[in-house]
Amino acid sequence: MSSQKGNVARSRPQRHQNMFSFKNDKFDKSAQTKKINAKLHDGVCPRCKEVLEWRVKYSKYKPLSKPKKCVKCLQKTVKDSYMCRSCACELEVCAKCGKREDIVIPLNKESEKTENVENNLLPSHRRCRRNKVMMI
């Protein structure tokens, strides 16, 4: 019995052994899942990167629907982790845990600007389509 005092060794192998690894997009083929799987975790230390990759791999990662408040500058600019990209770049720390460690993939301020430009273009483009539909 495994609860006996001093009985540390198992006498049998594991009862249920997995034949196949878990696939997070096996049944969920939504656009959000594809977006999460394609996400690049930049500006974080190796430990935080492993944590985020594990969360994505086992469908535990939930992206933010609206921006949260940064713990340093107190502005609502956080979309991925706990600190905004500008604070993490200035302080040269991990954007998730806030420790001064080696950053695996450095942050690009250019990518943040292109994301903002793309987000700003979409609503105006939609308005143009609505206007065209109303005119017809």
N, C-alpha and C positions, 0 to 999 in steps of 0.2 A: 504494500500500500504506500502511496506517495506521501501521505501525511505522517508516516512513522518517524520518530525522532532518529536522526542519523541516516535515514534512507535517502540518499542523494541520487543514486543512479537509477535510470529508468530501465525497466526490463523489456519494454516493447517499443517499436518505432511509433512515430506520429500517426494517429488514426486517419485523419483526412489530409491527404497531400494534394496540393493544387496541381492540376494538370496543365492549366493555361494561366498566363499572367493576366492581371486586370487591365481592361481597355476602357478608358474613360469616354471614348466616342463610339462604343459598340452599339448602344441603343439610342444615344442622344446625338443626333446629327445636326443640331441647331447651329445657327450662325454664331451665337455667343460661345459655344464650345469650341468652334473652329478658331475664333478670335483669341480665346484664352490659351489654346494649344500653341498658337503662333506667336504669343507674346514673348518679348525679349526682356529679361529681368536685368536691367543695368543700374549701376550706381549702388550696388549692395556688396557686402563682404561674402566670402565663400560660404560661410555657415548659413547666412540668410538666403543666399541663392539656392542652396540645397533644400532649405525649408520650403521656399516658394515652389521649386520644381516638384517636390514631393506632393505639395497641396494640389498642383495642377495635375500631376499624374494620377492621383486617386480622387479626383473630382471634389476636392475640398476647397479649392480657390474660388472665392466669390469677389468679382470686381465691384468697385464702388459705383453706385448709380449717379451720385452727385458728389462734387468735391468736398473733402473734409478740411478741417482747420489744421494748419501746420503747427507743430509743437514749438518751433523756434520763433517764427515771425508772426504767428497767429492770424495768417491770411488764409482764406479758403482756396487753396491752390493745390492740395494734395489729391492725386488721382490714383496712385499706386501704393505708396507706403506711408510712413508716418511724417516724413519731412518732404517739403517741396523740393523740386530739383535745384532751384537757385540756392537755397540754404545748404543743401548737401554739397553742392559744388564749392561754395564759399568756404565752408568749414572743413572740407575734404574728409568727410565722415560717411559711414554707411547710412543710406537714407532710411533703412528700416530700424536697425538697432541703435544707431547714433554713436557707434564706437569708431575710434581711429584705427582701422585695419586696412589691409590691402583690398582695393576695390577691383572686382573681377573684370567688369566691363564698365569703363568710365562713361559718365553721362554726357550727352551731346545736347547743347543748348539749341543747336540748329534743328534737331528733330522735334523739340518742343514747339519751336516757332512754326514749323511746317504743319504740325498737328493743329495748332490754333488757326492757321490760315485755312486748312481743309475744313475745320469745323465751322468757320465763319462763312465759307463759300456755300456749304450745303443749304442752310436756311434761305439764303438769298436766291439760290437756284430754284428752290421749291416755290418761293414766292413768284418767280418769273413764270413757272409752269402754271400756277394757279391763275395768274393774270391772263395768260393765253387761253386757258380753259374758259374763264369768265367772258372773255371777249367773243368767243365763238358762239 
